[in-house]
């Protein structure tokens, strides 16, 4: 597959703490499902859960991967993430620094091959 036709995405997820976020991030990178996962510790999340407003300390994961790997990343989260309903959303990357985009592609597994 030509690199010009491979799309990359940025994924966002939260975890209950930095250790869980690091473990998930390391698994994704080790398995070639992400080129990089940034872990941002100690964010505050305010959300509605089961009819109540909740405020928690969490860690944010920023996941850089190929669009064609989104389903495999989702499978890891369904199996490994401790939340009943983990956040996992992806945003298409438009433009970007070509050498960085190429690095993401080179450091994730090729689902086409």
C-alpha positions, 0 to 999 in steps of 0.5 A: 500500500502506498504511503500516500493512501495510508491514513493515520488517526489520533485516538483519545482515551482515559484510564483510572490512573497512570499505571493502567494508561502506561500498561495499555500504551505499552501493549499497543506499541509493543504489538505494533498497533500504535507508533506512540501513546502519550500518557498525560497523568492527573487530568480532571474529568467531569461527566455523567455516569448512571444519572449522576455527575461525577468528577474523577482524576484520570490519565489521558492517552493520546494514541497515534496509529493507522486508520486500518488498525482502529478495530484492533485497538478497539479489541485490545480496549474491550479485553484489557481496559478496566472501565465498563464503558471506556472512552475510545475515540479517533480523529482523522489526521489531515495534513501533518508533517510528512516525515512524522506521518511516515514515521507513524506508518513505519512503526505500526504493523501493515494490515495489508501484508 
